Amino acid sequence: MRQKYIAGNWKMYKTPSEAAEYARSLGEALRGTKHKLMVAPAFPCLPAVIDALKGSNVLVGAQNMASEEQGAHTGEVSVLMLKDLGVKSVILGHSERRHTYGEKDALINAKVLLALKHGLEVILCVGETLEEREAARVDDVVNGQLAGGLAGVTLQDMPRITIAYEPVWAIGTGKNATPADADAVHRTIRATLSKIYSAEVAQKMIIQYGGSVKPDNVKSLMAMENIDGALVGGASLKIDTFAPIANFDRI
């Protein structure tokens, strides 16, 4: 059975002091949770959050990283910097990076390969816009992003990859795909992974759902055969919403 993986993407919220205080409380609240847990604060908050969660069962990840190890890249953050801080994971290809900042599959793929080269785990995000869904292009879009993002990733590196399906139209809107709709796309992702790699890789792959996950819908989402966790946005910013999501099997 695949382990459930609940990750919180804090986006551009919380100052370093706020993040540290919240992380300490969150670590206590999630003590004993049996699922894999990760939070991804903004770059300036990483040192404080890593320190606050030291010794806890919550991993700390980054929300993005540069596609180069180092150099004249003003405003970027390198994999070397993240590793030195103690970051264990990085979210790549998030819909906001794709659609707000124009990141394409080739750039995302360069980041994926670099992260894996340096031993980080990767959450690779894929998902369609409302326009693409209404045009019945969901499978084409998701499969294209999947193939593009994983180009050159070896079979040996696949255990350090997690896929997050996040329908763009459901992020931060209060809307979400029905559990059945989400599971159908997750099933398509597994079929594609089976073709690219193997049936074994596809069955072992952890595929999260991201898109307005909340305490009142998490249990029904997690009950689906192909949904193995959640990439949580806004609901990860408060203990009274994130803790029930992380402990969905207790509610």
N, C-alpha and C positions, 0 to 999 in steps of 0.2 A: 504493500500500500504506500502511495506517495505521501510524504510529509506535507502538511499544510504550512504555508508560508505567508505570514501577514506582514506587510511593510507599510510604513507611514512616510509619505512624501510631504514635508512641511512647507515646501515651496518658499516664497519670499515673505515668510512670517517669522516672528520672534527675534528679538535682539539676542546677542550672546548670553547676557545675564538672564533674560526670560527663558531662553532655551535650556540653560543649565538647571534652573530651578524646576522647570517642567520635567526635564529628563530624570532628575533625581526622584521626583514623585512618581513618574511613569515606571521607572525601574522597580520601585516598591510595589506598585499596583499590578505589575505583570509577573512578579515573582511566582514561580510555580507553573506558569503557562507552559503547556507541553509543545506548542507549535513553534516553528522557527519564526523569529521576530527580528525586524530591522526598522530603524528610523533614519531618514535622510534629511538633516537640517541644512540650512543655507551654509555656504562656504565659511563665512566668518564665525559661525557657531560651532563648527566641527570640533575644535580643541576642547571647548567647555563641555560639549555633550559627550565626547569620548571619555573625558575625565569623570563626568557625573555618572556614566553608565558602566564604569570599570567594575568588573566582578559580577555584573548582572547577566541575564540571559538574552539581552537585547543587543544585536549587532548595530554598528553605525555605518551608514553608507553615504555616498555623495550623490547629488542630484544630476551631475553632469561632469565632464572633464574635457580637456583639450585633446586634439587628435595627434599632437606632437609631444615628445617627452620634455622638451625645453626649447628655449630660443626666444626670438624677438616676436612675442605674441602678446601684446599689451592687453591686459584684462582677462587673460585666460588662466586656468588652474591646471597644473600638470599632474599626471599619474604619479610622478615621483614625489610631489608635495603631498598628495593624498596618502600614499603609502607611508611616508615618514610620520604623518599624524596618527596613523593607526586605522585608517579607513579600510574596511573589508570588502565593500561592495559599491557598485556605481550603477545608477539608473541611466540608460542611454536610449535615445530615440523617443523620448516622451513627446506626446502630441504638441505640447507647448513649444518644444524645441523645433519640431518639424514645421508647425504652422505659424508660429509667431516669429521665429528666428530663421526660418527657411532652411533648416538642415535637411539634406538629402540622404538617401540610402548609402551612397558612397562615403560620405563623411561619417555617418553613424557607424558604418562598417569599420572604418579606420580606427575609430575609438574603441569599438568592441575588440578588435585584434590587439590593440595596444594594452587595454585593460587586462586581457587574458595573458598576454606576454609577461605582465608584471604580477600575476597571481591574484588579481582581484576577481571576485564574483561579479556577474553582470545580470542586471534585469533589462532585457531588451523589450521595448514597448512597440506594439503594433496596433493599428486600429483605423477605422474609416470615419470620414465625415458624414454628416447627415445627407449631403448631396450625393455622395458615393453610395450610401445605403439605399437611397430612394431610386438610384439608377441601377440597382441590383448588381453592384460591383464589389460587394463586401469581400467575397472570396478572392477576387483578383487583386484587390488592394492589399489585403492582409498577407496573402501568399507572396506578393511582390516585395513587401517590406521585410517579410521573414527571410526570403532568399537573399535579398540585398544585404540585410544586416548580418547574416551568417556566412556570407561568402568568405571562403578561406578558413573558416573555423573547423578545426580538426575534430574527429570523433573523440579523441582523448580529452579535448577541452569542453565538450558538451556538458559534462556534469557540473560545470561552474556557470552554466547559462540557465537563467529562468526567463520564461516568456511572460509578458503581461499584455493581455488583450484589453485595450481601453478604447471603446467607441468614443470618438471625439465629441459627438453630440451629447454624450451623457456626463461629461466631465465638468463639475462645478455648476451644472444646470438644474440639479435636483431630479433630472430624468435618469432612468437607468434601463438597460436592456432587461427584458424578463429573464429569469433563470434559464428557461428553455432556449431563448434566443442566444444568450451568452454561451451556453453549453454547446450549441450548434457550431459556433465559430471556434470554440476551443477544440471541438472534434475535428474541424477542418484543419486547424493548426497541427494536430497530431498526425493527421493523414499526410500533410505536407512534409513534416519531419520524418515520417516513415519513408517517404520517397527520397528525400535528400540524404538521410543517414541510414536508419534501420527501424524496424518495428520495435526493437528493444529500446532504442533511444527515445522514440516517440512515447512509449508507455511509461518511461521513467521521468520524462520531462515534467517539471512543475510549471503549470500555466496559471497565472493569477488573473483575476478579473479586476479591472479598475474603471470606475465610473459611477460616482455618487453611491459608494458603498456606505451603508449606515447600520446601526444596531438592529433596525427593524427589517432589513432585507438580507443581512449577511447569512443568516442560518439557511434560508432557502437557496441562496447562491451556492453555499458550501456543500449543500446536499447533492448537487449535480455531479454526475460521474466524472466529468472532465475538468471541473474547476477545483484548483488545488490551493487557493489562497486569494489574497486581495492586495492590490496596491491602492492604498487609501490616501485621499487628499485631505480635504477640509475636515473630515471627521477624525483625522489623526492628531488634530491640534488641541484636543481636550480629552482629559482622562475619562470623563463620563461618557464619551462616545467611542474613543479608541479602545479602552479596556474591554468593553462588551464585544467589540468586533474581534479583538485578539482572543477572547475567551468565548467565542460563539457557541462552543459545544456545551457551555454551562448555562446558557440562557434559554 
